[in-house]
Amino acid sequence: MFLSAQAAVKPMLEQNHGSIINICSTYGLVGPDQRIYQRPGELQQQYKPVFYSVTKAGVLGLVHYLATYYAGKNIRVNSLTPGGVFNNHDEIFEHNYSARTVLGRMANRDEMNGALLFLASEASSYMTGSNLVVDGGWTAW
């Protein structure tokens, strides 16, 4: 993300305008609920590895840094934190994940589109260094 931002910001500086959107994860905000990865009867437990949470938390730090670094340059930097998006997950995982959300389900593939369009558009012109959470209520518990 750092290298992508470096490349993307060059034309933004030339045109005196731009919006960078980084994708985070709920696990950048809260620790993973390792229970949703467990499978009954399996000897070897599955889990979400530590590097995932650490790197996603780093995304938010990068967003804050870049937003302040480009202050006064008319370049906004924000992040979108989606909840789990259904992508042919197995039935056990889908059930475990859905039980953890307030809405009781995983997101559909197109449910982040509106949030991304908002962050990219002038509708969010007063946002920089912000994180938009669209997680079905995962982090509300």
N, C-alpha and C positions, 0 to 999 in steps of 0.2 A: 504494500500500500504506500509505503514511503517513496519507493522508486516511481510508482505510477503517479503519485501526486507531483513529484519533481517534474516529470515529463508533461503532465497535464497543465501545470501552472504557467509554463512558458508562454503559450498562446493566450492564456487568460490575462497575463500581465500586459501583453501587447495590445489586447483589445480592451483592457481596463475593466474587465468584468468576468465573473465566472462563479461556478458552484461545484464544489467537490463533495461527493457523497460516498462515505465508506460504510460497509456493511459490518455490523457487529453481531452479537448473539446475546441471548438472555444470560448465557454463562459468562459473559463479560461483566454482568451486573450482579449476579448471585451465583453461589456455588451450585454445581450440578447435583441434581437429585439422583444419586446413583441407583436408587431402587427401581427406576424405570427401565434400566438396562438388564436387570436380573431376569433369569429364565428358570422356572421351576424345574428341579431335577438336574440342572447342569452342574458339573463338578467345577469347571473353571468359570468364575464370575466375569461378566462383562462389565465395563465401566467406561465413563468418559475420561480420557487421560488428562493429566494436569496441564500439558502444554496447550490444550484447546482453550481452557479458561484463561490462562495467563496471556495468550496471544490476543484473545478477544478483549480482555481488559486493556491491553496495550493499544488496541484500535481507538478506544475512547481517549486515552492519553494523547495519541497522535492527533486526533480531531481537535482536542483542546489546544494543543501546541500550534498546529497549523492555523487555526482560527485566529489566534493572537499574533502569530508571526506575520500573517498577511493582513493584519488590521490596517485600515486606511488604503488598501489596494483594491477595494471593491470585489474581493474574492471571499465568498462564504464557504465554510467548511462545516459539514454536519455529518451525522451518522444515522443510519436506520438500524434498529435492533428488532429483527423479526423473531417471532416464536417459531416453533417447529412447523415446517411446511410438509404436508403429506407428499411422499414420493415413493409410493409402493412399499411402504414399511410393512413389516409383518404384523399380524393381528395382535400379538402380545404387546409389542412396542407401542402400536397405535393406541391400544386400550390404556396402557400404563401412562403414556404421555397425556392423553386426553383427560384422564382422571385428575391430572395436576393443573389443568387450566380452568379458569372460571367459566369459560364458554363451553367446556366439555368436549373439545375437539381440536384437531390440528388445523392449521391454515390450509386453504386451497392454494394452488400455485399462483393464481392471479391476485390474491388478496393483498399483496404488497405494492401493486402497481400504483394505486392512488397515493400512497405515502411517498413513493419515489417521485411521482410527478409533482407532488406538493413541494418536496425538498428541492427539486430541480427548477421549479417555476418561481416567478416573482411573488406568488402567494406566500412564500416563506422568506420574503426579502428582509425581514427583521430578525432572522435567525442565523446565528453562526456560533459554532462551538457547542451546538445542541445535539441531543440524541432523541430521536423519535422512536418510541417503543410501541410495536404492534405485535403483541404476544398473546392475545386471547385471554389475558388476565393472569398469565403465568406468574409474573412478578408481583401481583396484587396480594397473593396469599401471605 
